[in-house]
Amino acid sequence: MSIPEAAKLLGISRSSMQRIVRAGRVASIQVPGMRTRRLLREDVEQLARASIRPATVASGES
């Protein structure tokens, strides 16, 4: 999948997705002869699952 497709799936901007790729949080493959990179859908979905934070319960509630 492309960086814009991954960004849309995660609900973030394309530039944010590019930063995530540059930081190495998701592996990418350079497309030969082009300036574009491709990502594995499984890696992006794993990032999405890891980014979901469980809701916290306020202390004192019963």
SVG drawing of the C-alpha trace seen along z (x, -y; Angstrom):
<svg xmlns="http://www.w3.org/2000/svg" viewBox="-20 -16 35 25">
<polyline fill="none" stroke="black" stroke-width="0.4" points="0.0,0.0 1.1,-3.6 1.9,-6.1 -1.3,-8.1 -3.4,-4.9 -1.8,-4.0 -2.3,-7.6 -6.0,-7.3 -6.3,-3.9 -4.8,-5.3 -6.7,-8.6 -3.6,-10.7 -2.0,-13.1 0.4,-12.0 3.2,-14.0 2.7,-12.2 2.8,-8.8 6.0,-9.9 7.5,-10.7 6.5,-7.3 8.1,-5.6 11.3,-7.7 11.5,-6.9 11.4,-3.2 8.2,-2.4 6.9,-0.8 9.1,0.9 8.9,-0.4 10.2,0.7 11.5,-1.8 9.8,-1.2 12.6,-0.8 12.9,-3.8 10.3,-5.8 10.3,-8.2 7.6,-6.3 7.6,-3.8 5.3,-0.9 4.2,0.5 2.9,3.9 -0.8,3.7 0.0,6.1 2.6,3.7 0.2,0.7 -2.6,2.7 -0.2,3.8 0.7,0.1 -3.0,-0.8 -3.6,1.9 -0.6,0.8 -1.7,-2.8 -5.1,-2.2 -5.1,-3.1 -7.7,-1.4 -10.1,-3.8 -9.1,-4.5 -11.6,-4.4 -11.6,-7.4 -10.7,-6.6 -13.5,-6.5 -16.1,-5.2 -18.0,-2.1"/>
</svg>
